[in-house]
Amino acid sequence: MSPADLVMQSYGRCCASQGFFDSFYQYFLASSPQVREKFAHTNMPAQKQLLRQGILNLVMHARGMPDTKLRALGCSHSREGFDIRPELYDLWLEALLQSIGEHDAQCDAQTRLAWREVLGRGIAVIKSHY
């Protein structure tokens, strides 16, 4: 099974697990004062839906989808947009992996490695627009 397929299955299990996105934001917001500041006035229910779709876009890019949506996300999150510094994506990924470990009962070292590989490609596209 390809890393992208492994991630897609893992993501399905995570989405089916109640509280997955809440766990992610708990870890992510706790990771840095800069992160908390960026989300201070955010509609979190809407943000969780954006996150759900954003992760899917990252996975679909690894499965061959053009990077159009990721480039647009990179532009909106660039220094001219939301000003999301590139290093914050590393915190984002770590918070996500911690949440995946809690909410995917089948998550193992191979699954975590697949997540890093698959999301790393798309995150690189987003970071390149900073």
Order of alpha helices (4+ residues) and beta strands (2+ residues): alpha-alpha-alpha-alpha-alpha-alpha-alpha
